Amino acid sequence: MKKASTAAAILLFLVSSGFSQQSSITVSGGIGYATGGDLNKTIKGVSDYRLDIDGASGELKPVNLGMNFNIEFMYHFNPNFGLGLGVGYFRGSKASGPSSYNFGDPGYLMLASDYSITPTISAIPITLNVHYFLPVGPKLNFDLYAGGGYYVTMLDFRSTEFASLTILNDSLSVTEDFTFNATKGGLGVQAGIGFEFEVAPKIAIVFNAFGRYASVSGFKGKYTYKDRGDLTADESGSDYTFWSYDEKIDSKIYTQYDFYSEKTSGTDISNVKEATIDLTGFGATLGIRFKF
């Protein structure tokens, strides 16, 4: 009863403040930054492992920057308050490598490896935001908004490794291609500030700077592995999980990734968990708003 009374009081305030019955659609796009979570942490761990243990050259890079697009339908209760339902799209991808090493005794035994990765994060946030507009000029409004959302998050991870082994005059080489695709959703919150500048009746240019907090885990999906070269092998499945784990080598711990149907285990392995993709970050967009 108390919650219903509070909601009724808020609605009454919005209506009494000058009910406008005006709606708008905003289309915008820009750039965004995401921390990446366990995905980036494990990429760094694998890169450091190859650098420190294998003596590799070349680093594997994290996924941080991406493009943001958003469409929001807003109902304006009055000139100051609005409620917006939006759907967006974020995509960040980073190809890096090769991380390469070549060691052994030429003429006797040589082992070489070139390893490259291309992880891609995509997300479709479905958001609900409360907007507060404050006039700061004849045609300029300040926009402050906040709300929650459901973030449908997709991971596409691809890697290729070329490896060769030479013993005396005999050599063996393989090329391993690997892909993992999974989709998972999770809740998040977002908030932002912006400006709305009227360029014509019912049309405005909008600029927004925003921040978001959303972390998604439990990625289970399709895995494919193909071995080309002197050895051929194929493996695939639809119930593979994106794992994160710590591996201790000497006195140093390397956080690494694994894509497997069963939980990673081993003598020097600890902190095994379903890896997270953290969309937490910030960004900026520029767009146009049509009022009707």
N, C-alpha and C positions, 0 to 999 in steps of 0.2 A: 504494500500500500504506500509506503514511504517513497519507494523508487518511482512508482507511478505518479505520485504527487509532484516529485522533483521534475520528472520528464514533462509533465503538464505545465509546470511553472516556466520551464525553459521555453517550451513552445509558445506559451502565452506572451513571454517577453519578446520573442522574435517577431511574433505577429504584431504586437502593440508598438514595436519600434518602426513600423512602416512597411507593411507587407507588400511585396512588389510582384510576386508571381512571375518573376523573370527567370529564364534559364539560359545556359550558355554551353558551348562546346569548345574545348581548348585542345589544339594539336601542337605538340612541341617535340623538340629533339635536342640532343647535346651529348656531352661526354660525362662519363662517370668513373669512379674509382672504387674497387672492392678489395678488401684485405685478403680474401681467398681462403683463409682458415687452414685446415689440415692439408688441402691440396697444395698450397704454396709452401707450407712447412715441409712437406715430404719431398717436394721437388728440390728444395734446397738441400735436404738431407742426402738424397741420392747423388746430387751433384757434388757435395762435399766428400761423400764416400769415394767416388771415383777419383776426385782430385787427391785426397789424402792417402788412400789405400792403394789405388791402382796407378797413381802418378799421371792421371789424365790431364790433358789440356782442353780448354773450352768449358764453358759453364752452361748449365740448364737454367732457364729463366722462369720466374713466376708469372702468373696471370693477374694483372691489376687493372689496367685501363680497358675501357670498353665504351660502346655507344649506347645512349639511352633514347628511347622514344616513348611517347605517352599520349593517350587520348583520355580526356576527362569530361564527363557530363556533369554539370553543376546546376543545382536548384538554388536560386537566390531567395532566401526568406525576406530579405530587405537589403538596402544598399550596403549594409555592413557585414551580414552573415550569409554564408552559403554552405551547402553540403555537396561534396563532389564524389562521384563514383568513377573510378578510372581503371584503365588497363594499360600496361606498359610492356616494354621489351628492352632487355639489357643483354648485350653480347660482348664478351671479352675473349680474345684468343691470342696465344703467343707461341710461335714456332721458335725453337732454340736448339742449339747443338751445331755440329756434333761435339759430344764429349768423347775425346779420343785418347787412346793409349796404345803403345807399341813397345813391348819389352821382351827380352830374351837374349839369346846369343846367336847372332846372324850366322847362318850356315849349319846350325845345329837345331835350335828350338826357338821359334818366334810366335808370339801371341799378340794379335792386334784386335782392336774394337773401336767402332764408330757408332755412337748412340745419340739419336735425336728424338725429340718429343714435340707434340703439338696438342696441348690441352686447350679445350674451349668450354667456357662457362656461358650458359644462356639462362635467362630467367624471365618469366612472365608474371609480374606482380599485379594482383587485383586489389585495388586499394579503396578505402573510404576515408575521406578527409573532411574536417571542419575548417572552413576558411573565415578569416576575419579581415575585412577590408577597411582601411583607414585612408580617407582622402588627404592628400598632401599637396594638391594643386588642382586647377580647373579640370584638367584631363588626366591627372596622375593619381593612382591609388597604390598604397602600400598593402601587400598581401602577406598575411601570416597564417600558416596552416599546419595541421598535425592530424595524425590518424593511424590506423592499423591496416594490415593487408595480409593476403595469402600469397606466398611466393612460390610459384611452380618453377622448379630449378632443374636444369638439364646439364649433364656432364658428358662431353665427348673427348675421350683421351686416346691419342694415337702415338705410337712410337715405332721406330725402326732401328734395328741394330745390325750392322754388318760386322761379322767376326771371322777371323781367319787364324788357322793354326798351321805352322810350317815346321816339319821335322825332317832334317837333312834335305833331301830333294823332293819330298812329298808334301803336298799342301792340301788343306781342306778349308772350304769357305762356305758360310751360310749367311743368309739375310733373313732376319726375323721381323715380321710385321705383326703388330698387335693393335687391337682397337677395343674400347670399352664404351658402352653407351647406357646411360641410366637416367631416369627422371624421378624426382621426389619433391614433395611440397612441404612448406613450413610457414609458420606465422612470423610476422615481423611488424615493426613500427617505423614510421617515417615522419619527418617534419621539414618545413622549409620556410623561406622568406623570399619575397619577390616584389616586382613592380608591374603594374598594369597601366599602359599608356594608350589612351583612346586616340586612334588615328582617323576614325570616321564614325558616324552614328552606328552603334551596335557592333563595332569592330575595334579590337585593341591588340597591341603588341604586348606580350608578357615575357618577363625574364624571371627565372627562379633559380635559387641556390638551395640545395636540399641535402639532408643527411638521412641515413636509414640504418636500422639494426635488424638483421635477419641472418640466422644460422641454420643450415639444413643438413641433416645427416641421414644415414640409412640408405645409401645408394646401392641398389641391387638391379642388375640389368644384364645386357647381352655382351658377351666376350667372344672375340675371335682371335685366333693365333695361327699364323702361317709361316712355315719355315721353307725358304727357297734356297737353292744352291746345291751343294753336293749332298746335303741331307734334306729330305722333305718330310714335313709333319704338319698336320692340321688339328686344331682343337677349337671347339666352340661350345657355348652354353648360354642359357638365359637366366641362370640363378646365381651369377657371380656377384660378389660384394666388393666394394671399394674399402680396403682396410688401411689403417695407419698403425705403425708400430715402431718401437725403439729397438735398435740393435747396438749392443756394446762391443766395440772393437778396441782392445787394449783398455785405455782409461777414458775413451771418448764415446759418446752416444750419438748415433745417427738416426734421425727419424725418417722412416722410409715408407713407401707405398707398396701395396700388393693388391692384385685383383684375382680373387679366388673364391670358390664356392664354400670353402671351409676356413675357419679362423686360423690366422697365421700363428705358428708355434715354433719353438726352438730353444736351445740351451741359453743363448745369449740374447733372447728376445723378450721384451717386456712391454707393458702399456699398450697392449693390442686393443684396438677399438674400431668401430665403424667410423670412417673418416667424415669430417664435416666440410662443407663448402660455405664459407662465410661471405655473405653479400654485404656485410656491414661496410659502410663507406660514405662517400659524398659525391656530389656532381652539380652540374649546372645545365640548364636548358633554356632555349629561346623558342618562342612559338607565337601563335596567333589565336585569339579568342573571339568567337562569334556569339553574340547575344541575340536572343529572340523572345 
